[in-house]
């Protein structure tokens, strides 16, 4: 196809015949009325840059013959809801800013995804991931705050390579309390089952530790927005993680108690799985009850519950010789 149609036309449907081997750059750029492509028995091998950018396409599934898809091919297609793709490489920003996109199907044959390929999809919830994918760029799902289902990968760590804040598994990234991971914090807030999805996809990830010797349970306890259900999933998958002492000498429960708003349900989950956690000292020799008693606006009922669960904790001193009740 050797000529650009350009914007401002009334074209609603395009049929790509078998004698067309290439769609040039900006071929249908800004053809806002274009809603359908019929590939028929097309043998197209290359789709140029911005070829279908700013069109009215509702779905995009290029034929298996396509080997190269250029930069921004279907970027800013605001009606696009579903994408199927098999070309070896997904170029930078190929599908970015498609605000209505809900599902991405990456077929076997895709090997490389360049940076920010799927940027800013507020409704994208599901990505079917090809096992053939070998290389993933940075921030490929940047701004996709509802993405919670990643299906089909042999190695889920590849799926979340775009989360470059710190080293760790996808599950670690999900649970981490870190300003650099704002998008993942949003996923955790909006999708309580996200932890369950990743535990099922990558079971061993819940046991991994980062350089500070924290595990996903630690980060989930520290995350102000982590749901009780999410914590329960992690604890059930790896109860031994509650005994994990990090480089600051803290256990997950110490971080949980320090949260501004501590759900009693979360504390119950930890206490039932590891009752001795209430007697474990963290940094500066403090118990969970010490932390609770030093907090402003601590609920008297909450303190009572912890004391009833572990009465002996009231007599234990921190490194300064203070018992919990002396700090209340």
C-alpha positions in Angstrom: 0.0 0.0 0.0 2.0 2.9 -1.3 -0.1 6.0 -0.5 -1.3 7.5 2.7 -5.0 8.1 2.9 -4.6 10.6 5.8 -7.2 12.1 8.1 -10.5 13.7 7.4 -11.9 10.8 5.3 -15.2 9.0 5.8 -13.6 5.5 5.4 -15.3 3.1 7.8 -13.8 -0.2 6.7 -10.6 -1.2 5.0 -10.0 -4.5 3.2 -6.3 -5.5 2.9 -5.9 -7.8 -0.1 -3.2 -10.6 -0.5 -1.2 -8.6 -3.0 -0.4 -5.9 -0.3 2.8 -6.7 1.5 3.3 -3.5 3.4 1.2 -0.8 5.0 3.2 2.4 5.0 3.8 4.9 7.8 0.7 7.0 8.7 -1.4 5.2 6.1 -4.7 5.7 7.9 -3.6 8.2 10.5 -6.5 10.2 12.0 -9.1 8.3 9.9 -11.5 8.7 12.9 -14.4 6.9 11.2 -12.4 3.8 10.5 -13.8 1.1 12.7 -12.9 -2.2 11.0 -10.0 -3.8 9.1 -10.6 -6.9 7.0 -7.3 -8.7 6.5 -9.0 -11.3 4.2 -6.2 -13.6 3.1 -3.6 -10.8 3.6 0.1 -11.6 3.3 1.2 -8.2 4.8 4.6 -8.5 6.5 5.1 -5.0 7.8 2.8 -2.3 9.3 4.4 1.1 9.4 4.6 3.7 12.2 1.4 5.4 13.2 -0.4 3.5 10.5 -3.7 3.3 12.3 -3.1 5.9 15.0 -6.1 8.0 16.1 -8.7 5.8 14.2 -12.0 4.5 15.5 -10.9 0.8 15.5 -12.7 -1.3 18.2 -10.4 -4.3 17.8 -7.0 -5.0 16.3 -5.7 -8.4 15.4 -3.0 -8.4 12.7 -2.4 -11.5 10.5 0.2 -14.1 11.4 2.2 -13.0 8.3 3.1 -9.7 10.0 6.7 -9.6 11.3 7.2 -5.9 11.9 4.8 -3.4 13.5 6.0 0.2 13.8 6.0 2.7 16.6 2.6 4.0 17.6 0.7 1.8 15.1 -2.6 1.9 16.9 -1.8 4.6 19.6 -4.6 6.8 20.7 -7.4 4.6 19.3 -9.9 5.5 22.0 -12.5 2.9 21.0 -10.1 0.0 20.9 -11.1 -2.7 23.4 -9.3 -5.9 22.3 -5.9 -6.5 20.8 -4.5 -9.8 19.3 -0.8 -9.8 18.3 1.8 -12.2 17.0 4.6 -10.1 15.4 8.0 -10.8 16.9 8.4 -7.3 18.3 6.0 -4.8 19.8 7.6 -1.4 19.3 7.7 1.4 21.8 4.3 3.0 22.3 2.6 0.7 19.8 -0.6 0.6 21.7 -0.2 3.5 24.2 -3.1 5.7 25.3 -5.9 3.4 24.1 -8.2 4.4 26.9 -10.9 1.7 26.5 -8.6 -1.3 26.0 -9.7 -4.2 28.2 -7.9 -7.3 26.9 -4.5 -7.9 25.3 -3.7 -11.3 23.7 0.0 -11.8 22.9 0.2 -14.9 20.8 3.1 -17.4 20.5 5.7 -15.8 18.4 6.0 -12.5 20.2 9.6 -12.3 21.5 10.3 -8.6 22.4 8.1 -5.9 24.0 9.8 -2.4 24.0 9.3 0.2 26.7 5.8 1.7 27.4 4.2 -0.4 24.7 0.9 -0.5 26.6 1.0 2.9 28.4 -2.0 4.3 30.2 -4.8 1.8 29.8 -7.1 2.5 32.7 -9.5 -0.3 31.9 -7.0 -3.0 30.9 -7.6 -6.0 33.3 -6.3 -9.0 31.4 -3.2 -9.8 29.4 -2.7 -13.3 27.9 1.1 -13.7 27.9 3.0 -15.7 25.3 5.6 -18.2 26.5 7.8 -17.1 23.6 8.4 -13.7 25.1 12.1 -13.2 25.9 12.7 -9.5 26.4 10.6 -6.9 28.1 11.3 -3.2 28.3 10.7 -0.7 31.1 7.2 0.4 32.1 5.3 -1.6 29.5 2.1 -1.4 31.5 2.7 2.1 33.0 -0.6 3.6 34.2 -2.6 0.3 33.7 -4.0 0.5 37.3 -6.6 -2.2 37.0 -4.3 -4.9 35.4 -4.5 -7.9 37.7 -4.6 -11.0 35.5 -1.5 -12.2 33.7 -2.1 -15.6 32.2 0.2 -18.0 30.4 3.8 -17.2 31.3 6.2 -19.9 32.4 8.1 -17.3 34.3 6.0 -14.6 35.9 9.1 -12.6 36.7 9.3 -11.7 33.0 5.8 -10.4 33.1 6.6 -7.8 35.7 10.1 -6.8 34.5 8.8 -3.3 34.0 8.6 -2.8 37.7 12.2 -1.7 38.1 12.0 0.0 41.5 13.8 -2.8 43.4 14.9 -6.4 42.7 12.4 -9.0 43.6 9.6 -11.2 42.3 6.3 -9.9 40.9 4.7 -10.7 44.2 7.3 -8.7 46.0 6.6 -5.8 43.7 2.9 -6.0 44.3 3.2 -5.9 48.1 6.0 -3.4 48.3 5.4 -0.1 50.1 7.5 2.2 47.9 6.7 5.5 46.2 8.3 4.3 43.0 5.7 1.6 42.6 2.6 3.8 42.6 0.9 1.9 39.9 1.2 -1.4 41.7 0.0 0.2 45.0 -3.1 1.1 43.0 -3.5 -2.4 41.7 -3.4 -3.7 45.3 -6.0 -1.1 46.4 -8.4 -1.7 43.5 -8.0 -5.5 43.2 -7.9 -7.3 46.5 -7.5 -10.6 44.7 -4.3 -9.5 43.0 -2.2 -11.2 45.6 -4.1 -14.4 45.1 -3.6 -14.2 41.3 0.2 -13.9 41.6 0.5 -16.5 44.4 -1.2 -19.0 42.1 0.9 -18.0 39.1 4.2 -18.0 40.9 3.9 -19.9 44.2 7.6 -19.8 45.1 7.6 -16.0 44.9 6.0 -15.7 48.3 9.2 -17.1 49.8 11.7 -14.8 48.2 13.5 -12.1 50.1 15.1 -8.8 48.8 18.4 -7.3 49.9 16.9 -6.0 53.2 15.7 -9.6 53.9 12.1 -8.6 53.6 9.6 -10.9 51.9 6.1 -10.2 50.4 4.4 -10.8 53.8 6.6 -8.1 55.3 5.8 -5.6 52.6 2.1 -6.4 52.7 2.1 -5.8 56.4 3.8 -2.4 55.9 1.5 -1.3 53.0 -1.2 1.0 54.4 -3.6 0.0 51.6 -3.0 -3.8 51.6 -6.3 -5.6 52.2 -6.9 -8.2 55.0 -7.8 -10.7 52.3 -4.5 -10.1 50.5 -2.5 -10.6 53.7 -4.5 -13.8 54.5 -3.6 -15.3 51.1 0.1 -14.6 51.6 0.1 -16.0 55.2 -1.7 -19.1 54.1 0.8 -19.6 51.3 3.8 -19.1 53.4 3.2 -18.9 57.2 6.9 -19.2 57.9 7.3 -15.8 56.4 5.9 -14.3 59.6 9.0 -15.4 61.4 11.3 -13.7 58.9 13.5 -11.1 60.6 14.8 -8.4 58.3 18.1 -6.4 58.5 16.4 -3.9 60.9 15.5 -6.8 63.2 11.8 -6.4 62.6 9.2 -9.1 61.8 6.2 -8.5 59.6 4.0 -7.9 62.7 6.2 -5.0 63.8 5.5 -3.3 60.5 1.8 -4.1 60.7 1.4 -2.6 64.2 3.2 0.6 63.0 0.7 1.3 60.3 -1.5 4.4 60.9 -4.7 2.4 60.6 -4.2 -1.2 61.6 -7.1 -3.6 60.8 -7.7 -5.9 63.7 -8.4 -8.6 61.2 -4.9 -8.4 59.9 -3.4 -8.7 63.4 -5.7 -11.7 64.1 -4.4 -13.4 60.9 -0.8 -13.0 62.0 -1.4 -14.0 65.7 -3.3 -17.1 64.7 -0.6 -18.2 62.3 2.3 -17.3 64.6 1.2 -16.7 68.2 4.8 -16.1 69.4 5.1 -13.0 67.2 3.5 -11.0 70.0 6.6 -11.8 72.1 9.2 -11.2 69.5 11.4 -8.1 69.9 12.1 -5.9 66.9 14.5 -2.9 66.5 15.4 -1.2 69.8 14.1 -4.3 71.6 10.5 -3.4 71.3 7.5 -5.7 71.1 4.4 -5.2 69.0 2.7 -4.0 72.1 5.4 -1.4 72.7 4.7 0.0 69.2 1.0 0.0 69.8 1.2 1.8 73.1 3.4 4.6 71.6 1.0 5.4 68.9 -1.3 8.4 69.1 -5.1 7.7 69.1 -4.6 4.0 69.8 -7.8 2.2 70.5 -8.1 1.0 74.1 -10.0 -2.0 72.7 -7.0 -2.8 70.5 -4.6 -2.7 73.4 -6.9 -4.8 75.5 -7.1 -7.5 72.7 -3.3 -7.7 72.5 -2.9 -7.9 76.3 -5.5 -10.7 76.5 -3.8 -12.6 73.7 -0.4 -12.3 75.4 -0.6 -11.0 79.0 3.2 -11.6 79.6 4.0 -9.0 77.0 3.0 -6.2 79.5 6.0 -7.1 81.7 8.7 -7.1 79.0 11.1 -4.2 78.8 12.6 -2.6 75.7 16.3 -1.7 75.5 15.6 1.5 77.6 13.9 -0.5 80.4 10.4 0.6 79.5 7.4 -1.8 79.5 4.6 -1.3 77.0 2.2 0.3 79.5 4.9 2.8 80.6 4.8 4.2 77.1 1.0 4.4 76.8 
